[in-house]
């Protein structure tokens, strides 16, 4: 299975041998995860579900980390300078607003 975005870029490839079963939950989760990552500039951990916290890409420098600490809103939590979590509003709802 290929996950292809509207620009025609391959974003995900799921490959299974014919003798191995498929995880339909993961296949159905994939487009939601890709849309969420694009729309909210986050990364989703394994087994992430809509409404759960997602990770924010790490800052590029110490100065950017300091700025993020000083200017982050209530929806962003700093666990460590490298690990930031963003509260999942209905992030998994994607662009349509439906899960």
HELIX and SHEET records of a PDB file:
HELIX    1   1 UNK A   24  UNK A   40  1                                  17    
HELIX    2   2 UNK A   62  UNK A   71  1                                  10    
HELIX    3   3 UNK A   91  UNK A   93  5                                   3    
SHEET    1   A 2 UNK A   2  UNK A   4  0                                        
SHEET    2   A 2 UNK A  10  UNK A  13 -1                                        
SHEET    1   B 4 UNK A  42  UNK A  43  0                                        
SHEET    2   B 4 UNK A  54  UNK A  56 -1                                        
SHEET    3   B 4 UNK A  84  UNK A  86 -1                                        
SHEET    4   B 4 UNK A  76  UNK A  78 -1                                        
END                                                                             
